Amino acid sequence: MNIQLPQRYADRASVNTIREVFDYICQYKGKTFVLKIEDSLIDHSFFPLLMKDIVQLHDIGIHLIIVAGTRETIKKHLSKAKLHTRIVKGIRITTKEAMAHVKLAAMEVAQIFISHLSAGNANGIMGNWTRARSLGVCDGLDYQYTGHVEKIQSGIVHKLLSQDFIPVIYNIGMNATGDCYNLNSDQIARQVCLELDIEKLFFIRAQDAIPTTGLELPPGSQVHPDGKIFSNMDISHVDFMLGQNKDRLSFENQTLLAYSKAVIDRSKGLNRVHIIDGRCEGRLLQEVFSSIGGGTLIYGNQYAHIRQATLEDVPEVLHLLDGYIKKGNLVMRTASDIKNKIHAYHIYAVDHAVYGCGALYELGDWGEIGAVAVSDSYKSKGIGRGLVQYLIQTARKKHIQNLFLLTTQAADWFFEFGFVWASPGDLPEPLRERYNPERNSRVLLLKL
């Protein structure tokens, strides 16, 4: 069934989206993103659109560094030359004969990226700015011309960024004497994040983000509305995933989760890693400019958090309450009402946007929960539940003994938190006097 939203609601949703985009543009302008892009996307029909989106990010003032994945192109070159190489635990053992073809594949992929950037009037530049050393012999196995990333010539990369170039870093690194090694592109992306001031790291690949199917989900992690992928998880969730789902996660997903955690733990200021599907049109822009996104976000800071409201939040709180008031779920509150009791309000914020609110009114050893509201775009994500749980915990910390609330339609939902039926007569005298019999709200009580 195709349900058409009333125009006023559609317009409101569009306006909110525009506001969100502007907010993110202001937040990320002048910041640097690292995009590790798999070469398996190159032949996909949406690849030109992905590169066009990358150019648009550059055009609005976001600095970009592209790290080129080359595994599929190397595989094609080696197959054409009828050369076979072993891959052990995700690492290719690069022979001397194979190294020449690895170099050709690296140049080919980097050149393709630069060509697409040039088509959008952006200046891409490729170079060998990675210092490496040989992996050597591990457990008796000689990895020959496969290397390990030692450092990035960050001064050169930083200078190129300041000159409005988009550096394209490929998988060849050199040691101090000029010997070349085949490197892991994910490892290069990680090292770039460790040595430069990077805002975000994106792993853009030819498969979906981190799946949920068949996995034990970490408590508190959030699933995308489609139910198939993780929307976001913090690094404690990463530990849970690697510990509890090791036998069910693919090797690649284990590796990306481990790299993500390492980057967040060790980098100078990077707190967010995104894993997205480059085969989906607009997925990169959706992930950058939407708080919901379309991939898996791994974060180290408090991405979505509950905090004390301030006077600056009053317009957003009024906006959240408006729809509930019109439906008769909440009583009317003016801006003055909220300002006078702003200390009682707490909000659920995603970056700088407010998506939920709730209030704890203190009345001696009694407390009242009220004004619980969640944005339409964030309903069914556990935000209301999180707010109520937070308010209950806050009441306990304040040694409030009795917690009550008035509701017209949500009684069953509040029962899940331990609230039970009560009546106006169960309230202390001052609170009974404030009860509005015409509204006939149900009274729920929770003894703490």
Summary of the structure (lengths in Angstrom):
residues: 448
radius of gyration: 26.7
end to end distance: 45.3
largest distance: 89.0
contacts: 1409
relative contact order: 0.09
helix: 41%
strand: 27%
